[in-house]
């Protein structure tokens, strides 16, 4: 009985420090998730031309299969990411979403 109770407490203690330091938290903006690499690259190039450093991340999801996510960032703070989000939406008419991690 003594072994199971320290484990859940230990897990809770491990999770808290990981989420707590704000210095380690990065924010990204996702501009889209496309079915083809070509479409994703076109959006990435458009963002690059607009002055935003974008990259394409390949992923396989359960619901959508292979997707190519276009992300901008990372940003050091949520405020920084939100300013870029507003600018991209306003200037480029791209509906970007805020992501943590």
Residue frames relative to the residue before (quaternion, step in Angstrom):
aa qw qx qy qz dx dy dz
X 1.0000 0.0000 0.0000 0.0000 0.00 0.00 0.00
X 0.6309 0.5430 -0.3495 0.4301 3.58 1.03 -0.64
X 0.6376 0.5567 -0.3359 0.4131 3.64 1.00 -0.71
X 0.7015 0.4698 -0.3207 0.4294 3.68 0.72 -0.86
X 0.6681 0.5254 -0.3377 0.4045 3.63 0.88 -0.75
X 0.6621 0.4802 -0.3563 0.4517 3.69 0.87 -0.63
X 0.5973 0.5906 -0.3761 0.3910 3.63 1.03 -0.65
X 0.6939 0.4424 -0.3173 0.4712 3.66 0.70 -0.88
X 0.6320 0.5146 -0.3445 0.4659 3.58 1.01 -0.72
X 0.6455 0.5238 -0.3164 0.4571 3.56 0.98 -0.83
X 0.6416 0.5203 -0.3267 0.4593 3.58 0.97 -0.78
X 0.6482 0.5100 -0.3224 0.4646 3.57 0.96 -0.84
X 0.6566 0.5097 -0.3126 0.4597 3.56 0.96 -0.84
X 0.6446 0.5202 -0.3280 0.4542 3.61 1.02 -0.71
X 0.6650 0.5200 -0.3096 0.4376 3.60 0.94 -0.83
X 0.6364 0.5741 -0.3374 0.3894 3.58 0.92 -0.86
X 0.7065 0.4447 -0.3101 0.4550 3.67 0.69 -0.87
X 0.6089 0.5624 -0.3621 0.4264 3.61 1.03 -0.66
X 0.7313 0.4167 -0.2383 0.4845 3.60 0.90 -0.88
X 0.6260 0.6170 -0.3283 0.3458 3.59 1.09 -0.66
X 0.7222 0.4399 -0.3155 0.4306 3.67 0.64 -0.91
X 0.3333 -0.7726 0.5091 0.1812 3.56 -0.52 1.18
X 0.5597 0.6241 -0.3843 0.3867 3.59 1.17 -0.46
X 0.7004 0.4705 -0.2702 0.4638 3.58 1.09 -0.64
X 0.5877 0.5907 -0.3722 0.4089 3.59 1.17 -0.44
X 0.1134 -0.7803 0.6135 0.0438 3.55 -0.83 1.02
X 0.2228 -0.7609 0.5950 0.1319 3.52 -1.18 0.59
X 0.1121 -0.7708 0.6262 0.0340 3.53 -1.06 0.86
X 0.2722 -0.7049 0.6173 0.2191 3.53 -1.30 0.29
X 0.1943 -0.7632 0.6032 0.1258 3.57 -0.94 0.86
X 0.2513 -0.7980 0.5377 0.1041 3.52 -0.70 1.18
X 0.7945 -0.2041 0.1240 0.5583 3.57 1.21 -0.29
X 0.2111 -0.7182 0.6437 0.1589 3.51 -1.40 0.20
X 0.0757 -0.8440 0.5303 -0.0269 3.53 -0.38 1.29
X 0.5500 -0.6237 0.4570 0.3158 3.54 -1.27 0.49
X 0.7888 0.2552 -0.1446 0.5401 3.60 1.10 -0.59
X 0.5805 -0.5891 0.4440 0.3447 3.53 -1.19 0.67
X 0.6272 0.5663 -0.3343 0.4174 3.59 1.01 -0.83
X 0.6615 0.4968 -0.3010 0.4744 3.58 0.93 -0.89
X 0.6563 0.5083 -0.3023 0.4686 3.57 0.98 -0.89
X 0.6546 0.5114 -0.3118 0.4612 3.59 0.96 -0.85
X 0.6215 0.5410 -0.3420 0.4518 3.58 1.04 -0.74
X 0.6657 0.4806 -0.2993 0.4861 3.59 0.97 -0.83
X 0.6235 0.5377 -0.3366 0.4570 3.58 1.00 -0.81
X 0.6667 0.4981 -0.3012 0.4656 3.59 0.92 -0.90
X 0.6225 0.5391 -0.3329 0.4594 3.58 1.04 -0.77
X 0.6621 0.4885 -0.2930 0.4869 3.58 0.98 -0.87
X 0.6233 0.5382 -0.3328 0.4595 3.60 1.01 -0.82
X 0.6609 0.5033 -0.3018 0.4678 3.59 0.93 -0.89
X 0.6698 0.4891 -0.2866 0.4796 3.57 1.17 -0.61
X 0.5976 -0.6039 0.3420 0.4016 3.58 1.31 0.01
X 0.5958 0.5532 -0.3672 0.4518 3.59 1.24 0.27
X 0.3810 -0.7211 0.5334 0.2245 3.55 -0.86 1.01
X 0.0223 0.8170 -0.5711 0.0761 3.57 -0.39 1.27
X 0.0762 -0.7801 0.6180 0.0608 3.54 -1.25 0.45
X 0.3764 -0.7018 0.5614 0.2250 3.53 -1.27 0.51
X 0.1113 -0.7835 0.6105 0.0310 3.56 -0.88 1.01
X 0.2810 -0.7610 0.5658 0.1479 3.56 -0.74 1.10
X 0.0693 0.7918 -0.6021 0.0754 3.57 -0.92 0.92
X 0.2435 -0.7232 0.6205 0.1809 3.53 -1.28 0.42
X 0.1013 -0.8087 0.5789 0.0241 3.56 -0.70 1.11
X 0.6180 -0.5579 0.4090 0.3736 3.55 -1.24 0.49
X 0.7532 0.4249 -0.2160 0.4532 3.59 0.83 -0.98
X 0.8226 0.2658 -0.1059 0.4914 3.59 0.94 -0.87
X 0.4738 -0.6706 0.4494 0.3521 3.60 1.22 0.02
X 0.7939 -0.2374 0.1979 0.5236 3.57 -0.99 -0.85
X 0.0336 0.7791 -0.6246 0.0414 3.55 -0.95 0.95
X 0.2586 -0.7270 0.6172 0.1538 3.52 -1.29 0.52
X 0.1608 -0.8141 0.5556 0.0532 3.54 -0.37 1.29
X 0.2305 -0.7521 0.6039 0.1285 3.54 -0.97 0.91
X 0.0015 -0.8215 0.5666 -0.0636 3.55 -0.56 1.22
X 0.2171 -0.7404 0.6260 0.1130 3.52 -1.22 0.73
X 0.6147 0.5334 -0.4087 0.4130 3.58 -0.92 0.89
X 0.5285 0.1121 -0.7432 -0.3946 1.56 -2.33 -0.89
X 0.3335 -0.6973 0.6011 0.2033 3.49 -1.37 0.42
X 0.5218 -0.6805 0.4308 0.2813 3.57 -1.03 0.79
X 0.8025 0.1177 -0.0631 0.5814 3.58 1.15 -0.51
X 0.6371 -0.5212 0.4078 0.3952 3.53 -1.29 0.37
X 0.6316 0.5479 -0.3297 0.4384 3.59 0.99 -0.84
X 0.6408 0.5268 -0.3113 0.4637 3.55 0.98 -0.92
X 0.6672 0.5005 -0.2896 0.4696 3.58 0.94 -0.94
X 0.6649 0.5101 -0.3042 0.4530 3.59 0.97 -0.84
X 0.6132 0.5318 -0.3459 0.4707 3.60 1.08 -0.68
X 0.6640 0.4882 -0.2975 0.4820 3.58 0.95 -0.90
X 0.6172 0.5523 -0.3362 0.4484 3.60 1.01 -0.80
X 0.6690 0.4964 -0.2902 0.4710 3.55 0.91 -0.95
X 0.6628 0.5103 -0.2994 0.4590 3.58 0.96 -0.88
X 0.6653 0.4953 -0.3065 0.4670 3.59 0.91 -0.90
X 0.6538 0.5031 -0.3127 0.4708 3.58 0.95 -0.84
X 0.7077 0.4750 -0.2627 0.4522 3.58 0.91 -0.93
X 0.7598 0.4038 -0.2027 0.4676 3.57 0.77 -1.08
X 0.8144 0.2973 -0.1148 0.4850 3.55 0.85 -1.01
X 0.3273 -0.7741 0.4763 0.2585 3.57 1.31 -0.21
X 0.4407 0.6371 -0.4912 0.3982 3.55 0.99 0.95
X 0.3306 -0.7648 0.5252 0.1730 3.58 -0.70 1.10
X 0.0150 -0.8253 0.5632 -0.0385 3.58 0.09 1.31
X 0.2329 -0.7637 0.5852 0.1414 3.56 -1.19 0.59
X 0.4899 -0.6670 0.4897 0.2744 3.54 -1.17 0.69
X 0.0585 -0.7853 0.6163 -0.0019 3.56 -0.97 0.96
X 0.2810 -0.7251 0.5984 0.1929 3.57 -1.16 0.63
X 0.6907 0.5117 -0.3476 0.3744 3.51 -1.15 0.63
